[in-house]
Amino acid sequence: MPELMKLDEGMSVLELEPNVPNVGGRMYPVLLWDENDTVLIDAGLPGQAKTICGLIEKEGIPLEALTKIFITHHDMDHIGGLAQLTAAAESIGQGHGGIQVYAHPLEKPYIQGELLPIKFSKETLDKIKRDLEQLPPEKRKEYQELYTTGKPKVTHTVDHQQEVSCCGGIKILHMPGHTPGHIGLYLEKYRTLIAGDALNIHNGELAGPEPRHTHDIEKARKSLAVLLDYEIDRIVCYHGGVLSGDFRERIKELAKG
């Protein structure tokens, strides 16, 4: 069952179960809000937009209040619900000119379906085709539309150390490796890092990037060193959830590989 975990006033974590058998483990998008903005960080798998909408409304926030979506990188489990979410919110009636979608410029062509995902090999594509054939027709259609008629759009590109002034301040951290344009987001108000897939949590402990899912593992490890410039009391990993503590020494260790 999807869940909602409130971490602070103005910040909750959405807990999503995979909706297809070939994706393992729960996923943890983040919801932020203040008096002017409602922000979603990452957008789940194809077909999960309705679940995400329900969790946003469970927090007491109407879907039409959604103003910004940040995408940490272009993997399908992060962008799958993006096009449907923006369409759903805007169909209700946006008074602020539409949802702003933020990503690193290196990720934009992949998110928009202009390029195939960088980690897709012929073997990967063949496996995806086989997996899709096992899905019910409606779910298969949702996945196929992600790279055909349902391509999402990036409206704003962001780069390293750029700050977006909402929800107490969102600092962009370019952390390449998992994908070339992967970003983390540092929430200054909450001293919290949204790590995307740059970090993971295994058995209650902070872990580095997964080599088998990472485009350039050496670069991914080295990019963790940028986190040493920030006071981080809490980390939200897209795969693993939430961990609080003093991470400085562990991050040093992980950055060395």
KEFI-152868 format. One record per atom (N, C-alpha, C): y negated, z negated, x negated. Coordinates in steps of 0.05 Angstrom, whole numbers, padded with zeros to 5 digits, always signed. Last residue first. Layout:
<rs>
YZX...
</rs>
This chain:
<rs>
-00101+00052-00711-00075+00064-00705-00052+00049-00717-00152+00033-00713-00139+00040-00739-00112+00054-00735-00161+00020-00661-00176+00042-00672-00165+00051-00699-00130-00026-00654-00122-00001-00641-00136+00023-00652-00160-00063-00684-00132-00057-00691-00123-00030-00679-00208-00064-00656-00207-00057-00685-00179-00048-00693-00189-00084-00607-00199-00057-00609-00200-00047-00637-00174-00136-00623-00154-00117-00613-00163-00089-00614-00223-00157-00636-00203-00154-00657-00181-00135-00648-00250-00155-00584-00261-00143-00608-00239-00138-00629-00241-00176-00534-00224-00153-00543-00231-00143-00571-00234-00231-00497-00248-00222-00521-00231-00201-00535-00226-00218-00426-00222-00233-00451-00240-00223-00473-00189-00186-00373-00212-00200-00383-00206-00215-00409-00168-00126-00343-00162-00147-00363-00188-00159-00372-00140-00086-00292-00163-00102-00302-00153-00123-00321-00099-00028-00295-00116-00046-00280-00137-00060-00296-00062+00012-00309-00058-00015-00319-00075-00035-00304-00098+00066-00316-00069+00060-00314-00065+00032-00326-00151+00059-00323-00142+00074-00300-00113+00070-00295-00175-00006-00339-00160+00017-00348-00149+00032-00323-00229-00044-00348-00214-00032-00327-00201-00007-00338-00245-00103-00383-00238-00075-00385-00222-00067-00360-00294-00150-00400-00274-00142-00381-00269-00112-00385-00331-00160-00438-00316-00183-00428-00293-00176-00410-00363-00133-00491-00344-00126-00470-00328-00151-00462-00417-00111-00521-00406-00136-00513-00389-00132-00488-00411-00056-00568-00417-00067-00541-00404-00094-00536-00393-00032-00613-00422-00036-00610-00431-00049-00584-00340-00023-00608-00348-00047-00623-00378-00052-00622-00332+00026-00585-00333+00003-00567-00342-00023-00582-00325+00062-00624-00351+00061-00612-00354+00037-00594-00271+00061-00637-00289+00046-00654-00317+00043-00641-00243+00098-00607-00245+00070-00597-00265+00053-00612-00238+00144-00636-00261+00142-00618-00264+00114-00606-00189+00138-00663-00215+00134-00678-00238+00131-00659-00153+00151-00621-00154+00124-00633-00180+00119-00647-00167+00205-00611-00168+00185-00590-00169+00157-00601-00155+00229-00659-00183+00228-00651-00186+00207-00629-00099+00223-00657-00114+00212-00679-00144+00209-00672-00084+00251-00611-00081+00222-00612-00097+00210-00634-00105+00296-00571-00109+00292-00600-00108+00262-00604-00085+00293-00517-00088+00319-00531-00090+00316-00561-00035+00250-00491-00061+00253-00504-00063+00279-00520+00013+00234-00472-00006+00244-00452-00033+00251-00464+00040+00213-00514+00052+00236-00500+00034+00248-00479+00008+00169-00532+00010+00194-00548+00020+00218-00532-00038+00134-00494-00010+00142-00494-00007+00168-00509-00085+00092-00528-00079+00115-00512-00049+00123-00515-00068+00020-00534-00083+00045-00540-00075+00068-00522-00071-00039-00493-00057-00019-00509-00074+00005-00513-00075-00107-00477-00090-00082-00482-00075-00064-00501-00024-00136-00435-00038-00134-00461-00052-00107-00464+00008-00138-00390-00014-00157-00392-00030-00156-00418+00043-00095-00398+00053-00123-00397+00031-00143-00402-00009-00055-00419+00020-00057-00417+00029-00086-00418-00063-00016-00404-00053-00044-00404-00023-00043-00400-00101+00030-00445-00082+00024-00424-00076-00006-00425-00156+00074-00460-00140+00050-00464-00121+00046-00441-00172+00123-00442-00176+00117-00471-00160+00092-00479-00173+00136-00389-00146+00136-00403-00149+00132-00433-00223+00093-00368-00209+00118-00362-00181+00116-00374-00251+00046-00377-00239+00059-00400-00226+00086-00394-00306+00013-00365-00288+00030-00350-00276+00049-00370-00323-00051-00387-00317-00023-00395-00299-00010-00375-00375-00097-00372-00349-00086-00366-00346-00057-00375-00420-00128-00363-00407-00129-00389-00378-00119-00387-00448-00120-00317-00423-00134-00315-00408-00138-00341-00492-00091-00333-00496-00115-00316-00471-00132-00316-00470-00047-00361-00485-00068-00375-00488-00093-00359-00414-00016-00364-00430-00027-00343-00445-00051-00354-00396+00042-00396-00402+00013-00400-00422+00004-00379-00345+00087-00390-00370+00079-00379-00373+00049-00383-00318+00141-00430-00316+00114-00418-00344+00108-00407-00296+00210-00425-00317+00189-00428-00307+00162-00418-00271+00268-00456-00265+00243-00442-00288+00223-00447-00272+00320-00475-00296+00308-00464-00292+00282-00449-00220+00331-00496-00243+00333-00513-00269+00320-00502-00174+00277-00477-00184+00304-00474-00210+00306-00490-00163+00238-00515-00145+00242-00493-00149+00270-00481-00209+00254-00548-00181+00251-00558-00161+00255-00536-00274+00222-00545-00255+00245-00545-00228+00238-00556-00314+00189-00514-00291+00180-00528-00270+00201-00528-00379+00175-00501-00361+00198-00506-00339+00188-00524-00403+00133-00455-00391+00132-00481-00372+00156-00484-00460+00118-00417-00438+00137-00422-00429+00135-00451-00477+00062-00380-00479+00075-00406-00455+00093-00410-00510+00045-00324-00484+00056-00332-00489+00072-00358-00542-00006-00290-00542+00010-00314-00514+00019-00322-00542-00030-00240-00546-00047-00264-00545-00033-00290-00538+00015-00206-00517-00006-00206-00518-00023-00231-00570+00063-00249-00561+00054-00222-00541+00032-00226-00588+00105-00291-00600+00081-00281-00593+00075-00252-00548+00123-00342-00554+00130-00315-00563+00104-00301-00557+00139-00410-00555+00118-00390-00564+00129-00362-00519+00165-00464-00538+00170-00442-00534+00148-00422-00480+00159-00501-00501+00139-00500-00523+00145-00480-00459+00226-00498-00456+00199-00511-00482+00183-00511-00477+00258-00435-00466+00257-00462-00468+00229-00473-00466+00294-00374-00475+00271-00388-00462+00270-00416-00484+00339-00321-00469+00333-00346-00482+00310-00361-00479+00345-00252-00495+00334-00274-00476+00330-00298-00444+00370-00217-00473+00375-00213-00490+00365-00237-00384+00402-00213-00399+00382-00229-00428+00389-00227-00341+00413-00158-00364+00421-00174-00376+00397-00189-00271+00431-00146-00294+00414-00144-00317+00424-00162-00235+00480-00109-00246+00472-00136-00270+00454-00132-00201+00499-00069-00213+00472-00067-00224+00462-00093-00177+00548-00078-00200+00547-00060-00214+00520-00059-00150+00533-00135-00156+00558-00121-00181+00555-00104-00135+00485-00155-00141+00506-00174-00146+00533-00161-00126+00455-00109-00143+00443-00130-00151+00464-00151-00090+00481-00077-00118+00486-00072-00136+00475-00094-00041+00460-00095-00048+00487-00101-00077+00493-00098-00044+00408-00072-00043+00412-00101-00051+00440-00109-00044+00421-00017-00066+00405-00029-00067+00408-00059+00005+00447-00011-00020+00462-00007-00043+00447-00020+00041+00406-00018+00041+00428-00037+00015+00443-00035+00030+00377+00029+00023+00365+00003+00023+00387-00019+00050+00414+00067+00022+00405+00068+00013+00394+00041+00106+00421+00052+00087+00443+00052+00057+00434+00051+00132+00370+00008+00128+00381+00035+00106+00402+00034+00157+00389-00058+00139+00374-00040+00139+00386-00012+00186+00420-00091+00201+00398-00079+00183+00383-00058+00151+00456-00113+00171+00466-00094+00186+00444-00079+00126+00424-00150+00112+00431-00125+00131+00442-00104+00164+00423-00191+00157+00398-00177+00144+00405-00150+00161+00476-00209+00186+00465-00198+00181+00440-00181+00108+00478-00226+00117+00496-00205+00143+00486-00192+00110+00440-00267+00093+00435-00243+00102+00452-00220+00144+00467-00303+00153+00441-00291+00137+00435-00266+00111+00510-00317+00137+00515-00304+00148+00490-00290+00069+00482-00341+00064+00498-00317+00090+00503-00302+00096+00461-00385+00083+00443-00365+00079+00458-00339+00111+00507-00412+00132+00489-00403+00121+00470-00381+00060+00527-00425+00078+00543-00407+00099+00525-00396+00016+00469-00421+00031+00489-00436+00047+00506-00416-00041+00434-00410-00021+00451-00396-00009+00471-00416-00082+00406-00431-00055+00397-00438-00033+00413-00424-00127+00428-00408-00123+00433-00437-00095+00425-00445-00123+00462-00346-00124+00437-00361-00114+00441-00390-00155+00526-00345-00132+00510-00339-00133+00484-00356-00223+00536-00326-00202+00536-00347-00179+00519-00337-00248+00531-00278-00253+00555-00293-00234+00559-00316-00243+00485-00249-00222+00504-00247-00227+00530-00260-00279+00444-00256-00286+00465-00237-00265+00487-00234-00255+00416-00298-00258+00403-00271-00263+00424-00250-00262+00453-00339-00235+00446-00330-00236+00433-00302-00317+00457-00346-00302+00481-00338-00274+00475-00329-00330+00399-00358-00339+00413-00334-00323+00438-00327-00317+00376-00405-00298+00373-00383-00304+00391-00360-00360+00383-00438-00335+00395-00447-00313+00394-00425-00401+00353-00411-00401+00382-00410-00375+00396-00419-00374+00298-00373-00383+00309-00399-00382+00339-00397-00400+00288-00306-00378+00290-00325-00390+00300-00351-00416+00272-00238-00423+00270-00267-00398+00273-00284-00443+00294-00179-00418+00291-00193-00424+00293-00223-00477+00271-00123-00480+00280-00151-00454+00274-00165-00476+00293-00056-00465+00276-00077-00469+00288-00104-00538+00309-00021-00511+00314-00030-00502+00295-00052-00589+00292-00003-00585+00318-00017-00558+00323-00028-00591+00246+00025-00602+00246-00002-00595+00271-00017-00565+00242+00072-00594+00242+00073-00607+00244+00046-00509+00275+00094-00522+00263+00071-00552+00264+00074-00461+00273+00138-00490+00276+00138-00503+00261+00115-00408+00284+00141-00418+00263+00158-00448+00264+00160-00402+00321+00101-00399+00331+00129-00409+00310+00149-00406+00291+00055-00428+00309+00062-00426+00319+00091-00357+00265+00055-00381+00250+00056-00405+00267+00065-00321+00310+00052-00320+00290+00074-00346+00275+00077-00336+00335+00004-00338+00350+00029-00338+00330+00053-00324+00295-00034-00352+00305-00031-00356+00319-00004-00268+00290-00024-00287+00268-00021-00315+00277-00017-00248+00341-00037-00246+00331-00010-00265+00308-00004-00260+00343-00092-00271+00363-00073-00270+00353-00045-00231+00297-00112-00259+00301-00115-00271+00320-00094-00178+00283-00116-00191+00279-00090-00220+00287-00090-00165+00297-00170-00150+00309-00147-00164+00306-00120-00184+00278-00217-00201+00297-00202-00189+00306-00176-00145+00245-00238-00173+00235-00237-00191+00253-00221-00097+00270-00239-00098+00245-00225-00125+00232-00225-00108+00316-00270-00106+00319-00241-00107+00292-00227-00159+00308-00321-00131+00307-00312-00130+00305-00281-00213+00310-00340-00204+00329-00320-00174+00328-00312-00249+00247-00340-00238+00270-00353-00223+00286-00332-00282+00213-00310-00278+00207-00339-00266+00231-00354-00332+00227-00266-00304+00235-00273-00301+00230-00303-00369+00194-00217-00366+00199-00245-00336+00206-00250-00408+00207-00161-00380+00205-00171-00380+00212-00200-00457+00181-00117-00450+00191-00143-00420+00187-00148-00463+00165-00063-00484+00182-00075-00475+00195-00101-00441+00143-00001-00432+00151-00028-00452+00171-00040-00455+00135+00051-00472+00122+00031-00464+00130+00002-00417+00158+00083-00441+00174+00078-00460+00161+00058-00380+00116+00088-00374+00138+00069-00399+00155+00063-00406+00050+00088-00400+00075+00102-00398+00098+00082-00376-00007+00065-00395+00014+00057-00388+00039+00073-00338-00046+00069-00361-00048+00086-00383-00028+00080-00292-00039+00043-00311-00055+00029-00336-00059+00046-00269-00002+00077-00259-00030+00078-00278-00049+00064-00294+00044+00059-00303+00033+00085-00293+00004+00089-00264+00050+00012-00293+00048+00011-00304+00035+00036-00213+00057+00035-00219+00033+00018-00249+00029+00015-00219+00106+00061-00212+00082+00076-00218+00057+00061-00229+00140+00019-00249+00137+00039-00244+00111+00055-00178+00137-00006-00202+00127-00020-00225+00122+00000-00147+00162+00033-00142+00134+00026-00166+00122+00012-00170+00213+00033-00171+00198+00057-00166+00168+00051-00157+00231-00020-00185+00227-00012-00187+00209+00013-00107+00243-00037-00114+00215-00035-00142+00210-00026-00096+00297-00043-00086+00284-00019-00093+00255-00016-00093+00296-00114-00096+00311-00089-00083+00297-00066-00109+00229-00139-00093+00253-00138-00100+00270-00113-00173+00200-00160-00145+00200-00151-00132+00227-00151-00225+00199-00181-00221+00207-00153-00192+00211-00145-00277+00163-00217-00252+00177-00215-00242+00178-00186-00319+00119-00191-00311+00128-00217-00281+00137-00216-00372+00121-00145-00343+00121-00148-00337+00132-00176-00427+00086-00120-00416+00102-00141-00386+00099-00142-00484+00084-00081-00456+00077-00082-00442+00097-00100-00552+00061-00087-00530+00079-00093-00503+00067-00088-00590+00022-00072-00597+00051-00071-00573+00070-00074-00572-00029-00077-00588-00023-00053-00594+00007-00051-00506-00014-00103-00530-00030-00102-00546-00022-00078-00438-00009-00125-00459-00004-00105-00482-00023-00110-00376+00021-00146-00400+00005-00152-00421+00010-00130-00307+00025-00156-00329+00028-00136-00352+00009-00144-00258+00058-00194-00277+00036-00191-00299+00044-00172-00186+00071-00193-00214+00080-00192-00232+00055-00188-00128+00062-00216-00150+00043-00210-00177+00056-00213-00059+00072-00199-00084+00082-00210-00107+00065-00200+00009+00056-00216-00014+00055-00199-00039+00064-00214+00065+00098-00235+00046+00077-00239+00022+00079-00221+00078+00169-00244+00086+00141-00243+00063+00121-00247+00090+00228-00213+00068+00212-00225+00076+00183-00222+00130+00252-00184+00129+00258-00213+00105+00244-00227+00127+00240-00129+00146+00226-00146+00143+00231-00176+00061+00226-00102+00082+00246-00109+00101+00232-00129+00023+00189-00097+00033+00201-00072+00053+00223-00077+00015+00125-00128+00019+00154-00130+00031+00165-00104-00030+00078-00100-00003+00085-00106-00001+00115-00109-00090+00048-00123-00077+00070-00110-00048+00073-00119-00140+00003-00116-00113+00006-00127-00097+00026-00110-00207-00001-00136-00188+00009-00116-00161+00012-00130-00249-00054-00151-00229-00036-00161-00211-00027-00139-00320-00065-00143-00292-00069-00135-00275-00048-00149-00384-00092-00146-00363-00078-00161-00335-00086-00150-00421-00123-00119-00429-00096-00126-00408-00081-00142-00402-00182-00145-00419-00171-00125-00428-00143-00134-00337-00169-00173-00364-00180-00174-00379-00170-00150-00287-00151-00158-00290-00164-00183-00316-00180-00185-00242-00141-00106-00270-00145-00112-00273-00161-00137-00195-00093-00096-00199-00118-00111-00229-00120-00117-00155-00064-00048-00183-00066-00057-00186-00093-00071-00097-00020-00043-00111-00046-00043-00139-00043-00053-00045+00017-00011-00070+00016-00026-00084-00011-00022+00024+00000-00017+00000+00000+00000-00025+00000-00018
</rs>
